[in-house]
């Protein structure tokens, strides 16, 4: 078994990526090819980009296919109350396995008091809360520029002023205030690896995933960079209970299945570590009976 804890779907043609489609059908085919048994798709709300795959749209696309699980989301910037009500209904009906929030892509930080209703809902239903962590896609940040330019499309880049809100240090406050909640900081908070590890040392209820470390097939994916990412992941695994708090994930279609599985292979995991990283940690995160 292999569980992908972090993937996205789209009905639009993919541009400048390793694959031309991120449709449900494409993901199913990729999952079969690479032995993926479950894929967690994340609802998206990107008000600054005017895009996203919202909760009921994503449910409709999944259409009851057993391969997929879903994390719901909401637009904190523009429709917090309405989005919270929608998430509450989805949680009551057991239609979501978690909640994904997008600090950096929206104007809030994880410790923002506006999110207390979201955390209360997650605690009521024992749902994990996942945050986007680290750099932003399609943002003109110095980190992204280092690996080559990406077309931004925003002129002065409206996202740039919010980019710091995705720093992992902001997760510590809600993690300490809600010790029974399971928090996941995606993407190893790349490039803020050491800062996330510091938060995870202090907060045993914080997990991470290995998704989206590079854009597959792009100039940023060099042998040297891939080796550096493997070294960073090994440091996460060396944390207290580290092998129980790092989950396999892709960020498909940004990072492909072949490349993501190669990262996992290069970690040289023991059988027990592999069982945790590839399957059990995602199960723990989504299991409503499991407590940190």
Secondary structure, 3 states (H helix, E strand, C coil): CCEEEEECCCCCCCCCCCCCCCCHHHHHHHHHHHCCCEEEEECCCECCCCECCCHHHHHHHHCCCCCEEEEECCCCCCCHHHHHHHHHHHHHCCCCCEEEECECCECCCCCCHHHHHHHHHHHHHCCEEEECCCCCCCCCCHHHHHCCCCCCCCCCCHHHHHHHHHCHHHHHHHHHHCCCCCEEEHHHHCCCHHHHHHHHHHCCCEEEECCCCCCCCCCCCCHHHHHHHHHHHHHHHCCCCHHHCEECCCCECCCCHHHHHHHHHHCCCCHHHHHHHHHHHHHHHHCCCCCC
